[in-house]
């Protein structure tokens, strides 16, 4: 089981890190120059001139200290202050590229209905078990305002982590299923969890770890089981930040022998007679 991402070229977090590095570098240069001035001043014989040069050296050291304090303040509060003034726009949600088309009725009394059904609403707020929470290792408080697109399911994904032939209904044989999503405003080092639940409401797989260094992009969670473990019925995938539920998605595993040959790379959205 793994999770991977693609990312934007530059985000607010990266910019803040660059500014901190720039301030620290300038502070070090000024500090070194101040020490040189003080050392030079102490070697001058005349008191008045020596005093002025040494005072100038201490002024340089004071400025270097101010640069260090500014860098520390930006590191602690800079990113949150920027988000409060320029809130990032939500990430574009993933959408299926498959277009549903009605099929021709065989007889006036028999019509075909699409196999896709509307995903039922979640009846209660999901929560994590104590066993899963005992494996938490993140030390950063999650940004609970982080954005996640709806989950999109497929048998495979491309190089950009986009689902190939996504759909809601899947047919055996099944070995693995991907849950793709886009995200924004994530906080590096925060705890995230993905939980996969089968039709019997049993957890068949979960993963929990600390988030990577990027705040926006695309990712996926993958569940891989033996073919006999994919029982028929509706599955649910739940995503959490810390202990807080963020989003869920559902897909259906159906039994339909006539669809097996058509389902080579992914599920089909268009019914057939």
C-alpha positions in Angstrom: 0.0 0.0 0.0 1.4 3.4 -0.9 0.4 7.0 -1.6 2.1 9.4 -4.0 1.6 13.0 -5.2 2.3 15.5 -7.9 2.7 19.2 -6.9 2.7 22.7 -8.0 6.0 24.4 -8.9 5.9 26.9 -6.0 3.6 27.4 -3.1 3.3 29.6 0.0 5.1 27.2 2.2 8.2 27.1 -0.1 8.2 30.9 -0.4 8.2 31.3 3.4 11.2 28.8 3.7 13.1 30.8 1.0 12.5 34.1 2.9 13.7 32.6 6.2 16.9 31.3 4.5 17.5 34.7 2.9 17.2 36.5 6.3 19.4 34.1 8.1 22.1 34.4 5.4 22.1 38.2 5.5 22.2 38.1 9.3 25.3 35.8 9.3 27.1 38.1 6.8 26.3 41.2 9.0 27.4 39.4 12.2 30.7 38.4 10.7 31.3 41.9 9.5 30.5 43.3 12.9 33.0 41.0 14.6 35.7 42.1 12.2 35.0 45.8 12.9 35.2 45.3 16.7 38.4 43.3 16.4 39.9 46.1 14.2 38.7 48.8 16.6 40.3 47.3 19.7 43.7 47.6 18.0 43.5 51.4 17.5 45.5 53.5 19.9 43.3 56.6 20.1 40.4 56.2 22.5 37.8 58.3 20.7 38.4 56.7 17.4 38.6 53.2 18.9 35.3 53.8 20.7 33.5 54.9 17.6 34.7 51.9 15.6 33.8 49.4 18.3 30.3 51.0 18.7 29.8 50.6 14.9 30.7 46.9 15.2 28.2 46.4 18.0 25.6 48.1 15.9 26.2 45.6 13.1 25.8 42.7 15.6 22.5 44.3 16.8 21.2 44.4 13.2 22.2 40.8 12.7 20.3 39.8 15.8 17.2 41.7 14.5 17.4 39.7 11.2 17.5 36.5 13.2 14.4 37.5 15.3 12.5 38.4 12.1 13.4 35.0 10.6 12.2 33.2 13.7 8.9 35.2 13.8 8.2 34.4 10.1 9.0 30.8 10.6 6.4 30.6 13.5 3.6 32.8 12.2 4.4 33.8 8.6 2.5 31.1 6.7 -0.7 31.5 8.9 -0.6 35.3 8.5 -0.3 35.0 4.7 -3.2 32.5 4.5 -5.4 34.9 6.6 -4.8 37.7 4.0 -4.7 35.7 0.8 -6.7 32.5 1.3 -5.8 30.0 -1.4 -8.6 29.1 -3.9 -10.0 25.5 -3.7 -8.5 22.8 -5.8 -10.3 21.7 -8.9 -12.1 18.5 -8.2 -11.5 15.4 -10.2 -14.3 14.5 -12.6 -15.0 11.5 -14.7 -14.3 11.9 -18.4 -16.8 9.2 -19.3 -20.2 10.5 -20.6 -23.3 8.5 -20.0 -25.3 7.8 -23.1 -28.7 6.2 -23.2 -29.0 2.7 -24.8 -31.6 1.8 -27.4 -34.5 -0.1 -26.0 -34.9 -3.6 -27.3 -38.7 -3.6 -27.2 -41.3 -1.0 -26.4 -41.8 -2.6 -23.0 -38.2 -3.1 -22.0 -35.7 -0.3 -21.4 -32.2 -0.5 -20.2 -31.2 1.6 -17.1 -27.6 2.7 -16.4 -25.6 0.7 -14.0 -24.3 3.9 -12.2 -26.3 4.9 -9.2 -26.1 8.0 -7.0 -23.8 7.4 -4.0 -25.9 7.4 -0.9 -25.3 10.1 1.7 -23.2 9.2 4.7 -25.6 8.6 7.6 -23.2 9.5 10.5 -19.9 11.1 10.9 -17.1 8.5 10.6 -14.5 8.1 13.4 -11.2 6.3 14.0 -10.7 3.4 16.4 -8.3 3.6 19.3 -6.1 1.0 17.7 -5.5 3.2 14.6 -5.0 6.4 16.7 -2.4 4.6 18.8 -0.2 4.5 15.7 -0.2 8.3 15.2 3.3 9.8 15.0 2.6 13.3 13.6 3.8 16.3 15.7 2.2 19.1 13.6 -1.4 20.2 14.2 -3.3 19.5 11.0 -5.0 22.4 9.1 -8.6 21.3 9.4 -9.5 23.8 6.6 -7.5 21.8 4.1 -9.4 20.9 0.9 -10.0 17.5 -0.6 -11.8 16.7 -3.8 -14.4 13.9 -4.0 -12.7 10.4 -4.2 -12.6 8.9 -7.7 -12.2 5.1 -8.1 -10.4 3.1 -10.8 -8.4 0.0 -11.5 -5.3 2.1 -12.5 -3.9 5.6 -12.6 -1.7 7.4 -15.1 1.7 9.1 -14.5 -0.1 12.2 -13.3 -2.0 10.2 -10.7 -5.3 10.7 -12.6 -7.7 7.7 -12.7 -7.9 5.6 -15.9 -11.5 4.8 -16.8 -13.0 5.8 -13.4 -16.4 4.6 -12.3 -18.7 3.6 -9.5 -19.4 -0.1 -10.3 -16.6 -2.7 -10.7 -16.8 -6.4 -11.7 -14.6 -9.4 -10.8 -11.8 -10.4 -11.1 -10.4 -7.6 -8.9 -6.9 -7.3 -7.4 -6.5 -3.7 -6.5 -8.5 -0.4 -6.6 -7.2 3.2 -6.5 -8.9 6.1 -4.7 -7.7 9.3 -6.4 -8.1 12.8 -5.2 -6.7 16.4 -5.3 -5.8 18.4 -2.2 -4.8 21.9 -1.1 -3.7 23.8 2.0 -2.3 20.7 3.7 0.2 21.2 6.5 3.5 19.2 6.3 4.0 16.8 9.2 0.4 16.5 10.1 -1.3 13.1 10.6 -3.5 11.6 7.9 -5.4 8.3 7.7 -7.2 6.3 4.9 -9.6 3.6 6.0 -11.1 1.0 3.5 -14.4 -0.7 4.7 -16.1 -3.6 3.0 -19.9 -4.2 2.6 -20.0 -6.0 6.0 -18.7 -2.7 7.6 -15.4 -4.4 8.4 -12.0 -2.6 7.9 -10.1 -4.5 5.2 -7.2 -2.1 5.1 -6.0 1.2 6.6 -2.9 3.4 6.4 -1.8 6.2 8.7 1.3 8.4 8.6 2.6 12.0 8.6 2.0 14.2 5.5 4.9 15.1 3.2 6.4 18.5 2.6 3.9 19.8 0.0 0.6 21.6 0.5 -1.2 21.0 -2.8 -1.4 18.6 -5.7 -2.8 15.1 -6.5 -2.6 11.8 -4.7 -4.1 8.4 -4.3 -4.7 5.6 -1.8 -4.5 2.0 -3.1 -6.1 -1.1 -1.6 -4.8 -4.5 -2.9 -6.4 -7.8 -1.9 -6.7 -11.3 -3.2 -9.5 -11.9 -5.6 -11.6 -13.9 -3.2 -11.4 -11.1 -0.6 -13.4 -8.7 -2.8 -16.9 -9.7 -1.8 -20.0 -8.3 -3.5 -21.5 -5.1 -2.2 -20.7 -1.4 -1.6 -17.4 -0.4 -0.2 -16.5 2.9 1.5 -13.1 4.8 1.8 -12.8 7.3 4.6 -10.1 10.1 4.9 -9.1 11.7 8.2 -6.8 14.6 9.3 -5.7 13.8 12.8 -8.9 12.4 14.4 -11.2 14.5 12.2 -13.0 13.0 9.2 -12.6 15.0 6.0 -14.1 13.1 3.1 -15.5 9.7 2.0 -16.2 7.9 -1.2 -18.1 4.7 -2.2 -17.9 2.1 -5.0 -19.8 -1.1 -5.8 -18.5 -4.6 -6.5 -21.1 -6.4 -8.6 -21.4 -9.9 -10.1 -21.9 -9.8 -13.9 -20.3 -12.4 -16.0 -21.2 -10.6 -19.2 -19.1 -7.6 -18.3 -15.8 -9.4 -17.6 -14.5 -9.2 -21.2 -15.4 -5.6 -21.5 -13.6 -4.6 -18.3 -9.9 -4.8 -19.2 -8.6 -1.5 -17.8 -11.5 -0.3 -15.7 -15.2 -0.3 -15.0 -17.7 0.7 -17.7 -20.2 3.5 -17.2 -22.4 2.6 -20.2 -24.8 -0.4 -19.9 -25.1 -3.1 -22.5 -28.0 -5.4 -23.4 
